[in-house]
Amino acid sequence: MIRRPAVAVTGLGVRCGAGASPAALWESLVECRSATSLHVFDDEGTVVYPACAMPDFDPAGCLTPKEARRSDRSVQMAVCAAADAVEDAGGLHVAAGRRAVVTGTGYGGVISQESGIGHPDVLYAPRLMHNAGAYWISARLGITGPSLTVSTACASGTHAVGEAMQMIRAGCADVVVAGGHDSPLTPTTALAFGRAGAMVTDCEDPAAASRPFDVGRRGFVLAEGAAFLVLERLDHARARGARIYATLTGYGRTSDAHHLTAPHPDGAGARACMEQALADAGTTAEAVTHVNAHGTGTELNDLAEAQAITALFGSRAVPVTAPKAVTGHGLGLAGALEAVITAWSVHEGLAPPTAHLTRLDPRCELDVVTAEPRKIPDGPVISNSFAFGGHNACVVFDSPHA
């Protein structure tokens, strides 16, 4: 049997409304402090919905003015978050050809697309490309190894992290910068999700608009941002004395093959994905200490995921967290952002609480962490992403001391 190299998480970078760094994001989660507020999506003020925006974002520290003009807002966020992750890791420490990047995005340059309709300029096409983030990160960080983009809707970020791990295992790279980005806060995107009934469009308390697993949930809250992790061979990380947040040990991906926008109601595909990820990690459901749920706050997704979790773990109550109550739903960003959160959870030994959960839907028979963080022992932790198109992706993190 060929021994697969173990994979370490040595760097984390985040740019989103809930925090411009992993530490700031973690503080928001622990304090159940939502970043959601009413957001004006159009110049006329006719499209105003709760959203998790990052109004003070400035790419000046990562891109020149010329480079910023050539890239969509989501790509600008991606470059900054990736650079932060590399700085946090203390650098990449391998030859350019042994470095790789994998990005995930659901909507690509949608802001540039909408703003350029009817009057595209010479840079219109490059700003739209889903792979533009991978290019700019490669260019800025001197990565000449594999440079790939995954687009599987809301599972994109998790797929990017999992595929990056597979690159290291296969010997294609020694260090991979992996993550997701999206900035879908446009009138058309908001109206589309709002009219489909998937997104919260009005509420008395915008900060509490996202309420996964709560009986009063009314859909998800749209968010923007970017999140990246630096993954590297565990032996390489230890040899250079790197700080290791967690190890990435398992990856699962399945398809519901059921409906374009609705999950399979019994959560069979989601359960199979978690089982696959645990098998890949060489562990079992009995060992899992915590689940980072996809938890969108839509009825169909919450119920399907809850069924998948209870079917997998049976009567054993595993602590569950739903970060989207604080972060909103960043679509292609979401899985990568929650991978960062999960790695930080492993590092801290804590499961963050789920905000705004006042009454658990009785159909969701879960042990949801609320009010304050809960201590978790060393052991495997799952992070879930389940997307439109029936795309399911799960990753497993563990303590580097396990």
C-alpha positions, 0 to 999 in steps of 0.5 A: 500500500502506498502511504499518503502524505499527511496534510497540515493547515498552517495558514488562514486568511479571511476577508468578510463582513463578519471579520477581516481576519480569522481572529476577528471572525472567531470573536464574532462567532463566539459573541454571536455577533452577526454582521448582517444589516440592511443592504442597498443593492441598487442605486435607486434604493428599490432593492434593500434586503438583509445582507452580510457585506464588507463595506470597508474593504480596500484592495490597496494593500494587495493589488495596485490600482491598475490590477484592481481595475482589471479584477472583480471585487470578489477576486480582489478579496480572494487575493487579499485573503490568500496573501493573508493566509500565506503571511500567517503560514510564514511563507510558502517555503517550496520552489514555485513549481511545487506550489499550487492554488485551488479556488472555488467560486459559485458566481465568478465576476458577477458584479463586473458582469452586471455593471458592464451589461450594454457597455463592456470595456476591454477588460470586461471578459477577464473580469468575468472569468471564474478562474480569474482568482486562481490566476491573480493568486498565482501571479501574486504569490509566484505559484507555477504549479497547478492552478485550478478553479472549482465551481459547484455552487455553495460547495465550491469552497469545500471542494477546492479545499478537498481537491487541494488535499488530494493534490498533496497526497498525489504528489502534485504539490507540496504546498497548496493555497486553497479557498473560495470567494464570491461577491454576489451582492448585486440587484439581479442576484438578490432579486433572483434568490428573493423571488425564489423564496430562498433568501430573507427579504424583510425582517424586523431585526436584520442582525438576526435574519439568519436563523439556521435550524430555528422554527422561525427561519425564513431563508439565508442571508446573502454574503460576500468575501473570501477565505483561504487556507495554506495546506502543506505536507505535515512532515514539511510543516514540522520540519520547518517548525510551522504552527499547525492549526489542524490536520486535514484528513478526509474528503468526501464528494457525492451527488444527490442526482435528485433536483436542481435546487432542492436536496434529497429530502431524506438527506441520503446524499449528504449522509453518504458524503459524510461517510465517504469523508470519514472513511477517507480519514480512516475514522468512524462516526463514533469518533467525531467530536463536532459537526460544522453544519451547512445550516443555511436557514432554509427549511429544505436544507435544514431538514435534509441535513438534520436527517443526514446527521441523525441517520449517521450518528444515531442516538449519539448527540454530536455538537453541531454549529451553524456559522451562517447565523453570523456570517451569512451565506457567501455561496462559493465562499461558504465552504472555505470560510467554514473550513477556516472556522473548523480548523480554528475550532480544532486549534482552540478545542471549542465548538462555537455557538449558533446565534439566533437559535431561540427555538429548535425546530423539533424536526431537527433532532440535533444537539446544536451549540448555543449561547456560548462555545462548548469544549470539544476533545481532540478528534475528527471534526466534519465540515459540510457543504450541500449545494444547488445541483445536488453537489455535496462536499465534506472535509474532516479536520483533526488535531495535529496531536492525534 
